[in-house]
Amino acid sequence: MKAVKRILLLICSIIVLMMSYHFINLYSKENVKTYVQMKVRADVPIKFQLFFSNTNNEWKEENSSTISYNNTQSWKNLKFLIPEQSRYIRLDTGSAKNQVDIKEIFIRRNTDVKVNLDKANPTFNQLSMKIIDDKVARISLQSTGNDPFLFFDANKFIQEAQLKSKWSFNGTALTLAFLTAISVYFILRYIKDSLRLIKDFMRNRELILNLAKNDFKTKYASSYLGILWGFINPLLTIATYWFVFQIGLRNGDVGDVPFIIWFIAGIIPWFFFSDALSSATNVFTEYSYLVKKVVFKIELLPLVKIMSAFFVQLFFIVFIFIVYAGYGRFPTLFSFQLLYYLVCLVVLAVSISFFTSAIFLFFRDLNQIIAVILQMGFWFTPIGWSVSMLSDTWARIFKLNPMYYIVQGYRDSLVDHILFFNRPYQTAYFWLFCLVMFTVGLKTFKKLKPHFSDVL
């Protein structure tokens, strides 16, 4: 019987291997895009508009993209997506007289190609160009009319940027497909234990909820403001980051979206994950009196801490809608998608905390390590900045962070109005990561559980 089971698992793994290889190759072809990127500084607010065309005399509005520049005298990074077949690029610098400084112009795809406008033979309309620094290709454009723009033939830069990388993606795709197949084999091999634990969660959901309520109330019981501290700290954090990013660093709007609208959609799910993982990791030391009771299912304790943190998250979901309403943005059908991403948040926290809570009893430094990881994780998760600022290679690396999927999902639901079905590869990766971590955590927990009482 065991031999038949292993053969079936092997067949499933081979099927997953072939399917993964196919879809990873497909993903690489679909998601490598071409961008024009530059840094600009102007003396007046401007709407920069980039046109792309196959001819040098036909410019259509539908073949263009616009980025607003509002913080005068400060540098801003502009990134425009262009189709592969584009040849000519035209940059409009507003509809009024102005002075614009431009530097670090790149065509980005598989490689980054630097563009020196003075060597690209650009054509000007109501613009004069002055070279400020030849090393960084910095130029100054002075508008002399009401329709200033320039265009140039970017074909050689685009073709150079589209050259294949030196390393073979086929080898990388095969490696990733093998890792996926091994992960699926591991998940299926121990799926009975995982399903049994999930049934225990469902069977004891009322007990978990009651313990979570009690934990939430007692967390701040010794302070004068009580549970209000659970909401005050995150609100002050939001206010601080908003002041630093938008007032201090003068970050402008993200596209057509006010910065605060875009920012809170990313930081609020991070509040939950950070709080849930930290508290769930320490749960067995906090509830040591229950761990030593043979009759109590201590497997439920990490979920108690996670549900306790979930109450604060529900408050901040309401907070999001209040802030959005203040900006004239009201709930849509896409807002219901937050229910899915809330489930993703809980599943991610549970899958990781089962592993960390078991390990912590035997390695007490883990608590400090997690604190450092969470501190770094805030910056490595695109919460206060956009992943579109990165090259395609670095963007893919940052997207391996499972919290990126949830943060982007909140923004998809509230700002961009994109369904999670439209991100199939990221969705598949996220759930595979959670299932692997949950299985690893469960096996680690079961192996170490008999020794918990000895180290408490």
N, C-alpha and C positions, 0 to 999 in steps of 0.2 A: 504493500500500500504506500509506503514511504517512497519507494522507487517511482511509482506512477505519479505521485505528487511532484517529485522533483523533475520528472520528464515534462509534465504539464507546465511547471514554472519555467523550465528552460525554453519550451516552445513559446510561451508568452513573452519571455525576455527577448527572444530572437525577433519576434514580430515587432515588439517595441523598438528594438535596435534599428530595424529597417525603416519603420515609420519615422522615428526620430531623425535619422540621417536625411530622409527626404524633406522633412519640414524645416530642419535647421538650414539646409541649403536654400530652401525656398525663402526662409526668413532673411537670409543674408542678401538675396537679390532684391527683395522688396524694400528693405529698410536702409540700404545704402543710398543716401541722397546727396545732392549737390547744393552747396550754400555759397553765398557771397557774404563775407563778413568784414566789417571795418569798425574803427573807432572814430567818432565824430565829436566836434565841439563847435557851438555856434553862439552868436551874441543875441539871438532872438529865438523864441519858440518856433519850431519848424515841423512840418510833416514830411519826412523823407519818403519818397516813393521810388521804388526800383522797378523798371520795366525790363522784360526779356523778350527777345524776338529772334526770328531767323533771318530777318532783313533789317537794314539800317534805316528804313524809312516808314515802317509800319509799327506803331505803338498803340496797343489797346489796353483799356482799363482792366479788362478781365485777365490780362497777362501781366499783372503787376501786384506788388504788395507794399503796404504802407506801415511805417513805424513812427510814432510821435516822439518828438524831442521837446521836453518842457523845461528842464533844469539848465538854464543858460550858463555859459562859461564853465561847464563841467563836462568831462568826457563820458560818452555813453557808447556801449557796444551795440552795433546793429547787425542783425543776422537775417538774411533774406534767403528763402528757399526758392530755387529755380529748377525748371525741368531739365532733363538730360540733353534734349535736342536744342537747347538755347545756344545762340551764337553771339548775338549782340546784347549788350547791357547798357541801359540808360538810367542815370540817377538824377532825379529832380530834387532840387534843394529849396523847395518852398515857392511861394508866389509873391514874395516881397524882397526888397533889397536886404541883403544880409552878408555876413562873412562867416564861412564855414571852414574849420580845420579838419582834415582827414588824415588818418595814419593807419598803418597795419592793415592794409587791404589784402584779403586772402580769398582764394577759391578753395573750398574744402570739400573733399570727398574721401577717397581712399588715402590720399596724401594731401598735404596743405601746400598750396602754390601761392607764393607772394606776388602781388601785382604792383608794379611801379607805373602809375598813371602817366608820368612824363615819358616813359618808354613804350607805352601802349598806343601812342598816337591818337589820343582822344579828340573828339569833335565837340566844340563848345557852342552853347547858345546863351548869350547874355551872361557869360561868365568869363572871368579872367583867373588864371592859375599862377601861383607863385610857389616855388619849391622852398620849403623851410629847412628840411633835414633830409638829405639824400639817403643816409644810412637806414633810417626807419621808414623811408618813402612817405614822409610827412609833407603835405601840401596845404596851401591856403587858397580857398575859392572865394572870390569877391563877386557878388551879384551886381549886375549892371542893368537889370531890367525886371520885368514882372513875370517872366517865364524862364528862369535860369535852369539849365540842365546840361549834362554832358553824356556822351555815349562813346563806346569803343568796341572793337572786335575782341571778344574774350575767348574765341574758339580755341586758341593754342593753350590758354591757361586751363580751360575746362577739360580739354583732352588730357593734359598732363596730370590733372587732379584725378581723372578717372582711371589712370593706369592701375593695374592690379597690384596688390601688395606683394612684397617679396616672399612672404611666407604663403604656403598653400592653404587655402581655407578648407579644402577637402579633408586634409589631415585633421584640422581642428574640428570640423563637423563630425568626423568619424569618432574622435575622442569624446566629444560631448554626447554623441549617440550611445557610446559604450557606457558612459557614466549614467545616462538616463536608464538604460536597460538594467544595469546593476542595481540602481535605486529601486526600480519597479520590482525586481526579483526580491530584494530585501523586504520591501513593504508587503508583498503578497505572502512571503514566507511566514511572517508573524502577524498576519491580518486578523487571525482569530483572537489573539490577545488584545489587539487594538479595539476590535468590535466589542469584546467583553467589557473593557473599561468604559467605552462609550455608553453601553447599556447601564453600567453602574451609575454613570453621571445622570442619565435620564431617570433612572429609578429613584435616585436620591436628590432630585432637583429641588424639592421643597426644603430639605435639610440644608442644602448648599445655599439656597436663597436666604433662609433664616440666619444661618451663620454669617453670611456676607453682610446682612443688615446690621447684625450685632457688631461685627468687626468695624463697619463704617462708623457706627455711633461711638464706639470706644476708642477709636484711633486718636480723636482729638478731645477726649473726655476731660483731660487734666488742664485744658486751656480755657481762658475766659470766653473766647469767641467760638469755641467748640468746632463743629463741622464746617463752619464758615471758612476756616483756614484751608479746607480742601478746595475751595473755589477762589479764595483771595490770592493765593500764591500763583496759580496759573494766570489769573487776570492781570496781576502785576507784571508777570513775565511777558505777556502779550504786549502790554503797554510799553515796557522797556524796549523790547525788540522793535516795535513800531517806531518809537522815538529814535532809536539808533539808526535803523535802516532808512526810514523815510525822512526824518528831520535832520539827523546828524550826517549820514552818508548821502542823503538827498537822492535815494533811489526813486525813480519815477514810476509811473504806472506800468504794469506788466501787460503790454499790448494795449487793449482798450479797457482793462480792468484795474480799478484802484488797487494800490499795493496792499492795503490792509485787508481787502476782500480776498485777494489771492493768498496772502500770508496766513491768515487764521485757518483757512481750509487745509493748510499743511501742518501747522503746529499743533492743532487740537488733537488729531489722532496720535501724534507723538507723545503728548501728555499722558494719554492712557497707556500706551505701550511702555513708556519709561517707568511709570508708577507701578503698573501691573507686574512687570518683570522684576523690579527691585524688591517689591514686597513679597511676591510669590517665591523668590529665591530664599528668603529668610523664614518662610512659613513654618518649617519644622522645628526651628529653635524657638519661635514665638509660641507655638502650640505644642511644646514638648510634653505637656501633661496628657494630651490626647494621643500623641505618638506612642506613649508607653502603655496605652490601653489596647489590649489585644483585640477587643471586640469592635473598635472603631476603625472605619475604612479611611486610613490616612491619605489614600489616593485622592480624596475629595478636597484636601486642604489647599493645594495650589489654586484650584478653581474658586475656592472661597475668597481668596485674596484678589483674584482677577475680577470676580463679580463685584467685590467691594469697590475696586477702582472704576468699574463700569458705570456705577451710579453717577460719578462725577462726569464721565464722558457724556451721559445722557443730558445732563445740565448744559454742557457746552454745545451739544447739538442744537438745543433750543437757543443758546446764545448766538450761534452762527446765523440762524434764521432772523433773529432780532437785528443783528448788525447789517445783514444783507437787506432787510426791509428798510433800514435807515438809508440805504443807498438806492432804494427803488428797485431792488431785486427780490422778487417773491418766489416761493416754492413752485417748482414745475414737476412734471411727471418724472423727470430725471432725478429729482430729489429723493424719490423712493429708493433709488439705487444705493443710498447710504445704508439701508438695512443690510444689503449684501456685504458692504465693506465693514460694517460693524461686526458681522459674523467673521469676516476675515481677520479683523483685529483680535477677537477673542481666540480664534483657532491658532493664530501665530503665537500669541502670548502663552497659551496652554502648551503648545508643542515644544517651545523652548524652555519654559519654566519647569517642566517635568524633569528635564535633564539637569538644569542648574540647581534646583532645590535638592536633588539627591546628592549631587557632587559637593555642594556647599558644606554639608555636615562633615565631610572628610578633608575638605580643602577650604579653610576659612578665608583665605586670601581672595577667593572667587568673588566675594562681595565687592571688594575694592576694584577688582578687574572689571566687573560689570559696570561699576560706576564710571570708570574711565572710558569703557566702550560706549556707554550711553552718551557721555559728554562728547566724544568724537563723532558718534553716530548722528547726532543732531546736525553737524556740519556736513557729514558725508551723505546724509539724506537731503536731497534738494528741497529744503523747507524755506529758507530765506533767499534762495537763488534758484535760477532755472537751469535744468540740465541741458537746455538748448544752447547754453553758452559753451558747451564742450564739443570736442570733435566726436565723430560717430564712434570711434574706438573707445574713447574714455566714457562716452555716454552709455555704451553697452556694459562697461565694467560697473559703473555706478548703479545701473538698473538691476544688478545682481542682488543688491540690498532688498530684501523682501518688503521692508517698510516703504520703499519707493513706490511699489505697486499700490499700497494703501493710500499714501499721501496723494499720488497722482489720481487715484480713484475718487478721493474726496473732491479734488478739483474738477475731475471729469463730471461728477454728479452735480456740482454746485456752480461751476464757472463755464467749462467748455462744452457741457452737455454731450458727452460721449458715453455710450454703453460699454460695459466691460466685455461684451461679445466682440467688440471691435479691437480688442487687445488680446487675441487668442494665445499668442506665444507667451506673453507675460503672465497671463492667467494660468496657463499650464505649468509654467516654471514655479509660480508662487505655490500652487497646491502640491506640486511634487516636493518642493522644499519643506512645506509644513508636514506632509505625510512622512517624509524621511526623518525629520527631527522628532516627530511624535513617536515613531517606532523606536528610534535610538533612545529617546528619553524614557520610554516605557521599559525597554530591556535593561537599561542602566538602573532604573528605579527598582525593578524586581530583583536584580542581582544584589543591590546594596541594602534593600529594605530590612533583611534579617539583622543587620548590624547597626541600625539606627539607634536603638536603645543603648547600645554600648558606648556611643560617642556623644550622647546628649548629657 
